[in-house]
Amino acid sequence: MSRWGGDGRRTVEQTRVVDIGTMRRAGFVGRHACDWWKWRSKAHKQGIWPKSWRDGFIYLPNQTLCTEQVPWHFGGQRFYFVCECGRRVEKLHAFGDRPWRCRDCHNLTYAARQAVPRDRHILMARKIREQLGGSLNMLDAFPPKPKGMHRRRYERLWRRHDAAAQRMTAAYLRHLRGLRRG
């Protein structure tokens, strides 16, 4: 059954996601961050409970995640997961009891790609609300500025949210006018 006029494929937003940055900050890859316990807690919430980690491998109870360290152009290095298909990726996805794989291996798409154009604007506005830790309900007040977020960034997100909400309203009005005529 398709969703919102899409092709019915599972979306990235419906899966658990682990990114290499979280694993690096937690100390499972490379040097850990000074607040590594927060990042390990975040990894645990995503279902990552490593039994051990060494030499670029993260050993989970039912799977081994391979990582790769790539030298960066002006010094330093970058870390990537290496999927079973051989791709270097920054994020791995899992759903149900399936193993961690890249987006292409699970044949995932994005919700915005499956949405009809008038619904894409509401998805954008909801994503901004979620990013700020607020309610997804468009009738609720806009969420307050999170502690630590720069004021200019907050105001920029607020403007994007309001613009998306206005475009959504205009698109739905056009749709309703079309229904009335037809």
Backbone as CSV, one residue per row, in Angstrom:
resi,resn,N_x,N_y,N_z,CA_x,CA_y,CA_z,C_x,C_y,C_z
1,MET,0.845,-1.174,0.000,0.000,0.000,0.000,0.889,1.235,0.000
2,SER,0.650,2.136,-0.885,1.496,3.315,-0.966,1.041,4.361,0.045
3,ARG,1.973,5.213,0.424,1.716,6.287,1.367,1.819,7.601,0.643
4,TRP,0.831,8.473,0.808,0.876,9.834,0.290,1.200,9.869,-1.192
5,GLY,0.750,8.896,-1.929,0.989,8.905,-3.362,2.363,8.410,-3.745
6,GLY,3.138,7.856,-2.816,4.484,7.374,-3.110,4.456,5.953,-3.642
7,ASP,5.632,5.355,-3.719,5.729,4.011,-4.271,5.644,2.919,-3.206
8,GLY,5.415,3.283,-1.941,5.198,2.298,-0.895,6.461,1.760,-0.251
9,ARG,7.620,2.289,-0.604,8.860,1.806,-0.005,9.001,2.328,1.417
10,ARG,9.766,1.605,2.216,10.068,2.031,3.579,10.938,3.282,3.509
11,THR,10.751,4.197,4.457,11.493,5.450,4.434,12.599,5.461,5.491
12,VAL,13.557,6.327,5.294,14.660,6.503,6.236,14.115,6.903,7.604
13,GLU,13.069,7.717,7.617,12.496,8.195,8.867,11.836,7.083,9.679
14,GLN,11.555,5.944,9.068,10.913,4.828,9.767,11.925,3.850,10.359
15,THR,13.209,4.113,10.211,14.226,3.167,10.667,15.035,3.750,11.811
16,ARG,15.755,2.868,12.494,16.740,3.310,13.475,17.996,3.672,12.692
17,VAL,18.670,4.738,13.111,19.849,5.218,12.394,21.001,5.363,13.378
18,VAL,22.170,4.922,12.971,23.380,5.185,13.742,24.377,5.846,12.798
19,ASP,24.977,6.941,13.270,25.943,7.621,12.412,27.342,7.487,12.998
20,ILE,28.326,7.587,12.137,29.715,7.365,12.533,30.186,8.440,13.502
21,GLY,29.624,9.650,13.422,30.004,10.716,14.349,29.665,10.364,15.789
22,THR,28.493,9.772,15.995,28.101,9.338,17.331,29.051,8.261,17.839
23,MET,29.397,7.320,16.964,30.286,6.222,17.366,31.690,6.744,17.685
24,ARG,32.137,7.742,16.926,33.464,8.319,17.182,33.466,9.061,18.516
25,ARG,32.447,9.887,18.741,32.395,10.655,19.988,32.244,9.746,21.209
26,ALA,31.592,8.600,21.016,31.410,7.654,22.116,32.679,6.856,22.398
27,GLY,33.661,6.937,21.509,34.921,6.244,21.730,34.990,4.866,21.120
28,PHE,33.991,4.461,20.329,34.022,3.156,19.686,34.926,3.160,18.459
29,VAL,35.215,4.353,17.919,36.076,4.524,16.750,36.951,5.734,17.012
30,GLY,38.246,5.632,16.829,39.131,6.773,17.010,39.166,7.239,18.457
31,ARG,39.457,8.525,18.645,39.516,9.091,19.995,38.124,9.492,20.461
32,HIS,37.833,9.260,21.713,36.519,9.610,22.250,36.466,11.082,22.631
33,ALA,35.257,11.604,22.718,35.030,12.992,23.128,35.139,13.091,24.639
34,CYS,35.273,14.308,25.140,35.391,14.483,26.591,34.091,14.120,27.311
35,ASP,32.950,14.216,26.628,31.672,13.821,27.231,31.173,12.519,26.587
36,TRP,32.059,11.534,26.506,31.784,10.284,25.791,30.592,9.525,26.338
37,TRP,30.309,9.638,27.634,29.197,8.877,28.218,27.850,9.295,27.637
38,LYS,27.703,10.578,27.278,26.452,11.038,26.660,26.263,10.383,25.303
39,TRP,27.365,10.271,24.557,27.292,9.706,23.211,27.088,8.198,23.269
40,ARG,27.648,7.536,24.259,27.391,6.097,24.405,25.936,5.851,24.752
41,SER,25.375,6.736,25.569,23.959,6.615,25.896,23.103,6.769,24.638
42,LYS,23.476,7.710,23.771,22.746,7.904,22.512,22.852,6.666,21.629
43,ALA,24.041,6.062,21.576,24.223,4.841,20.783,23.406,3.692,21.375
44,HIS,23.364,3.601,22.689,22.586,2.538,23.340,21.103,2.668,23.015
45,LYS,20.601,3.910,22.948,19.192,4.124,22.609,18.876,3.645,21.196
46,GLN,19.865,3.676,20.310,19.666,3.223,18.935,19.858,1.721,18.794
47,GLY,20.208,1.037,19.869,20.362,-0.413,19.812,21.788,-0.862,19.589
48,ILE,22.758,0.003,19.814,24.170,-0.344,19.659,24.736,-0.629,21.043
49,TRP,24.961,-1.905,21.338,25.565,-2.340,22.593,26.784,-3.185,22.236
50,PRO,27.922,-2.553,21.931,29.083,-3.334,21.502,29.620,-4.233,22.602
51,LYS,29.960,-5.462,22.207,30.650,-6.351,23.134,32.099,-5.908,23.255
52,SER,32.680,-5.489,22.106,34.044,-4.971,22.088,34.252,-4.180,20.810
53,TRP,35.355,-3.449,20.743,35.703,-2.691,19.543,37.215,-2.553,19.495
54,ARG,37.767,-2.825,18.320,39.208,-2.669,18.118,39.531,-2.811,16.632
55,ASP,40.605,-2.184,16.227,41.124,-2.279,14.858,40.079,-1.992,13.789
56,GLY,39.206,-1.028,14.041,38.230,-0.643,13.024,36.995,-1.516,12.965
57,PHE,36.797,-2.397,13.915,35.610,-3.244,13.951,34.859,-3.006,15.255
58,ILE,33.550,-2.945,15.145,32.679,-2.824,16.309,31.889,-4.122,16.379
59,TYR,32.137,-4.905,17.423,31.520,-6.213,17.554,30.235,-6.109,18.364
60,LEU,29.111,-6.296,17.681,27.802,-6.302,18.329,27.432,-7.751,18.627
61,PRO,26.406,-7.988,19.443,26.027,-9.369,19.744,25.684,-10.209,18.508
62,ASN,25.075,-9.600,17.471,24.657,-10.392,16.308,25.269,-9.918,14.998
63,GLN,26.203,-8.955,15.047,26.764,-8.404,13.820,28.085,-7.711,14.122
64,THR,28.946,-7.640,13.123,30.196,-6.898,13.234,30.140,-5.734,12.262
65,LEU,30.294,-4.508,12.789,30.310,-3.319,11.942,31.754,-2.984,11.611
66,CYS,32.021,-2.793,10.343,33.361,-2.464,9.884,33.457,-0.960,9.675
67,THR,34.539,-0.358,10.151,34.755,1.069,9.943,36.064,1.260,9.188
68,GLU,36.185,2.405,8.557,37.391,2.720,7.807,37.811,4.144,8.135
69,GLN,39.113,4.330,8.265,39.679,5.646,8.553,40.337,6.142,7.271
70,VAL,39.931,7.328,6.818,40.442,7.893,5.577,41.169,9.188,5.902
71,PRO,42.424,9.355,5.432,43.119,10.622,5.700,42.435,11.778,4.986
72,TRP,42.385,12.913,5.661,41.737,14.094,5.124,42.777,14.954,4.429
73,HIS,42.343,15.809,3.506,43.251,16.565,2.654,44.261,17.412,3.418
74,PHE,43.844,18.129,4.428,44.718,19.052,5.137,45.022,18.553,6.542
75,GLY,45.210,17.271,6.692,45.516,16.683,7.985,44.278,16.136,8.653
76,GLY,44.482,15.304,9.623,43.365,14.671,10.310,42.849,13.481,9.524
77,GLN,41.753,12.940,9.974,41.166,11.802,9.283,39.663,11.833,9.404
78,ARG,39.033,11.058,8.554,37.590,10.925,8.535,37.254,9.456,8.716
79,PHE,36.157,9.183,9.400,35.740,7.805,9.626,34.461,7.514,8.859
80,TYR,34.348,6.293,8.384,33.157,5.836,7.670,32.845,4.408,8.098
81,PHE,31.568,4.048,8.004,31.199,2.643,8.078,31.428,2.044,6.704
82,VAL,31.777,0.776,6.664,31.847,0.063,5.394,30.709,-0.948,5.424
83,CYS,29.732,-0.741,4.556,28.561,-1.607,4.505,28.949,-2.957,3.892
84,GLU,28.063,-3.940,4.034,28.288,-5.260,3.437,28.428,-5.191,1.923
85,CYS,27.792,-4.178,1.300,27.862,-4.035,-0.154,29.170,-3.380,-0.596
86,GLY,29.992,-2.906,0.357,31.269,-2.304,0.026,31.271,-0.790,0.009
87,ARG,30.123,-0.156,0.175,30.049,1.306,0.168,30.572,1.884,1.475
88,ARG,31.207,3.045,1.366,31.569,3.833,2.545,30.406,4.763,2.841
89,VAL,29.855,4.676,4.031,28.703,5.498,4.390,28.903,6.080,5.787
90,GLU,28.205,7.188,6.055,28.266,7.796,7.378,27.143,7.318,8.284
91,LYS,26.085,6.758,7.698,24.950,6.299,8.495,24.558,4.885,8.084
92,LEU,24.192,4.102,9.091,23.638,2.771,8.859,22.217,2.744,9.412
93,HIS,21.370,1.950,8.771,19.959,1.885,9.133,19.583,0.454,9.493
94,ALA,18.608,0.317,10.387,18.080,-1.002,10.755,16.613,-0.835,11.128
95,PHE,15.838,-1.867,10.852,14.442,-1.891,11.285,14.074,-3.338,11.572
96,GLY,13.181,-3.488,12.542,12.810,-4.837,12.956,14.036,-5.583,13.465
97,ASP,14.189,-6.813,13.017,15.358,-7.596,13.426,16.404,-7.669,12.308
98,ARG,16.289,-6.797,11.335,17.247,-6.770,10.227,18.578,-6.197,10.684
99,PRO,19.679,-6.591,10.039,20.997,-6.075,10.430,21.203,-4.635,9.964
100,TRP,22.236,-4.007,10.486,22.581,-2.645,10.110,23.155,-2.657,8.705
101,ARG,22.560,-1.860,7.819,23.012,-1.752,6.433,22.835,-0.306,5.969
102,CYS,23.393,-0.005,4.791,23.249,1.342,4.232,21.848,1.520,3.648
103,ARG,21.546,2.733,3.287,20.231,3.081,2.754,19.933,2.321,1.464
104,ASP,20.931,2.152,0.625,20.714,1.456,-0.648,20.463,-0.038,-0.451
105,CYS,21.151,-0.663,0.493,20.942,-2.099,0.740,19.517,-2.386,1.211
106,HIS,18.969,-1.507,2.045,17.591,-1.673,2.527,16.565,-1.085,1.563
107,ASN,17.023,-0.497,0.452,16.135,0.101,-0.555,15.226,1.158,0.091
108,LEU,15.843,2.052,0.881,15.091,3.081,1.593,14.992,4.348,0.752
109,THR,13.959,5.091,0.995,13.777,6.392,0.366,13.467,7.400,1.464
110,TYR,13.291,8.654,1.100,12.950,9.689,2.070,11.447,9.973,2.007
111,ALA,10.854,10.325,3.141,9.419,10.591,3.200,9.034,11.737,2.269
112,ALA,9.882,12.746,2.171,9.561,13.891,1.317,9.497,13.497,-0.157
113,ARG,10.234,12.474,-0.547,10.188,12.036,-1.947,8.888,11.313,-2.261
114,GLN,8.257,10.720,-1.256,7.018,10.000,-1.485,5.787,10.867,-1.293
115,ALA,5.979,12.025,-0.680,4.837,12.900,-0.401,4.426,13.651,-1.661
116,VAL,3.135,13.911,-1.775,2.677,14.771,-2.859,3.197,16.176,-2.549
117,PRO,3.387,17.016,-3.563,4.029,18.321,-3.336,3.410,19.156,-2.221
118,ARG,2.092,19.141,-2.065,1.505,19.994,-1.025,1.818,19.482,0.379
119,ASP,2.165,18.197,0.522,2.505,17.660,1.840,3.975,17.847,2.190
120,ARG,4.811,18.164,1.229,6.241,18.336,1.499,6.488,19.522,2.422
121,HIS,5.687,20.542,2.290,5.874,21.732,3.127,5.570,21.439,4.593
122,ILE,4.525,20.670,4.848,4.205,20.337,6.239,5.271,19.409,6.821
123,LEU,5.844,18.532,5.993,6.938,17.689,6.474,8.135,18.537,6.889
124,MET,8.440,19.576,6.100,9.560,20.453,6.432,9.295,21.198,7.735
125,ALA,8.099,21.723,7.890,7.765,22.461,9.114,7.814,21.543,10.332
126,ARG,7.311,20.336,10.197,7.341,19.388,11.315,8.764,18.977,11.674
127,LYS,9.620,18.841,10.661,11.010,18.478,10.914,11.711,19.570,11.714
128,ILE,11.420,20.837,11.411,11.999,21.946,12.165,11.492,21.927,13.600
129,ARG,10.200,21.671,13.792,9.636,21.595,15.139,10.286,20.453,15.934
130,GLU,10.478,19.314,15.275,11.102,18.167,15.933,12.544,18.489,16.306
131,GLN,13.254,19.179,15.423,14.638,19.557,15.675,14.749,20.454,16.900
132,LEU,13.748,21.288,17.132,13.759,22.195,18.277,13.167,21.558,19.532
133,GLY,12.730,20.308,19.421,12.198,19.608,20.589,10.763,19.953,20.912
134,GLY,10.026,20.459,19.943,8.636,20.843,20.172,7.655,19.812,19.661
135,SER,6.390,20.156,19.745,5.314,19.291,19.284,5.226,19.335,17.761
136,LEU,4.842,18.214,17.157,4.674,18.165,15.708,3.356,18.777,15.269
137,ASN,2.476,19.055,16.221,1.173,19.630,15.918,1.354,21.080,15.492
138,MET,0.894,21.415,14.301,1.052,22.765,13.766,0.190,23.789,14.515
139,LEU,-0.802,23.332,15.269,-1.660,24.249,16.014,-1.037,24.670,17.342
140,ASP,-0.029,23.928,17.811,0.658,24.301,19.044,1.592,25.479,18.779
141,ALA,1.954,26.155,19.846,2.880,27.287,19.723,4.244,26.803,19.239
142,PHE,4.956,27.686,18.560,6.292,27.354,18.081,7.190,27.101,19.290
143,PRO,8.033,26.056,19.236,8.854,25.717,20.414,9.836,26.836,20.785
144,PRO,10.125,26.977,22.072,11.087,27.998,22.498,12.510,27.617,22.076
145,LYS,13.392,28.589,22.112,14.782,28.363,21.720,15.440,27.397,22.696
146,PRO,16.034,26.312,22.180,16.731,25.385,23.072,17.990,26.021,23.671
147,LYS,18.326,25.593,24.851,19.518,26.113,25.504,20.748,25.745,24.671
148,GLY,21.599,26.689,24.451,22.825,26.443,23.701,22.722,26.749,22.215
149,MET,21.509,26.921,21.695,21.357,27.236,20.272,21.546,28.739,20.081
150,HIS,22.273,29.081,19.052,22.510,30.494,18.760,21.202,31.154,18.338
151,ARG,21.024,32.387,18.769,19.789,33.121,18.500,19.521,33.259,16.999
152,ARG,20.576,33.566,16.215,20.382,33.735,14.772,19.941,32.429,14.102
153,ARG,20.487,31.311,14.556,20.075,30.023,13.981,18.616,29.744,14.309
154,TYR,18.226,30.001,15.553,16.838,29.813,15.963,15.890,30.670,15.131
155,GLU,16.253,31.930,14.943,15.400,32.814,14.146,15.336,32.378,12.687
156,ARG,16.451,31.878,12.145,16.456,31.378,10.774,15.535,30.161,10.641
157,LEU,15.594,29.243,11.617,14.689,28.082,11.594,13.235,28.519,11.712
158,TRP,12.978,29.515,12.546,11.613,30.018,12.712,11.095,30.599,11.398
159,ARG,11.938,31.369,10.699,11.527,31.930,9.405,11.266,30.817,8.383
160,ARG,12.125,29.803,8.351,11.909,28.674,7.426,10.612,27.948,7.746
161,HIS,10.344,27.783,9.044,9.116,27.119,9.464,7.895,27.908,9.006
162,ASP,7.915,29.221,9.247,6.778,30.050,8.859,6.583,30.078,7.349
163,ALA,7.686,30.113,6.592,7.586,30.096,5.124,7.001,28.768,4.647
164,ALA,7.436,27.662,5.240,6.898,26.355,4.863,5.418,26.253,5.211
165,ALA,5.029,26.792,6.364,3.624,26.762,6.764,2.773,27.597,5.809
166,GLN,3.290,28.748,5.375,2.541,29.575,4.421,2.416,28.865,3.070
167,ARG,3.497,28.238,2.594,3.433,27.511,1.322,2.465,26.334,1.416
168,MET,2.446,25.665,2.585,1.521,24.554,2.788,0.077,25.044,2.733
169,THR,-0.214,26.149,3.401,-1.568,26.699,3.402,-1.997,27.086,1.996
170,ALA,-1.099,27.734,1.263,-1.411,28.130,-0.117,-1.647,26.904,-0.999
171,ALA,-0.845,25.868,-0.826,-1.009,24.657,-1.635,-2.337,23.975,-1.327
172,TYR,-2.726,23.931,-0.053,-4.004,23.305,0.291,-5.189,24.137,-0.198
173,LEU,-5.059,25.460,-0.162,-6.131,26.308,-0.700,-6.299,26.082,-2.198
174,ARG,-5.175,25.997,-2.936,-5.254,25.706,-4.373,-5.912,24.349,-4.611
175,HIS,-5.544,23.371,-3.787,-6.123,22.030,-3.923,-7.633,22.064,-3.661
176,LEU,-8.062,22.773,-2.625,-9.494,22.848,-2.308,-10.262,23.597,-3.405
177,ARG,-9.672,24.650,-3.961,-10.325,25.351,-5.079,-10.489,24.423,-6.275
178,GLY,-9.481,23.618,-6.521,-9.559,22.658,-7.626,-10.635,21.615,-7.399
179,LEU,-10.812,21.192,-6.153,-11.858,20.217,-5.842,-13.246,20.829,-6.020
180,ARG,-13.376,22.115,-5.656,-14.666,22.783,-5.789,-15.064,22.936,-7.253
181,ARG,-14.084,23.230,-8.106,-14.364,23.388,-9.535,-14.708,22.062,-10.193
182,GLY,-14.016,21.013,-9.765,-14.139,19.719,-10.441,-15.260,18.911,-10.006
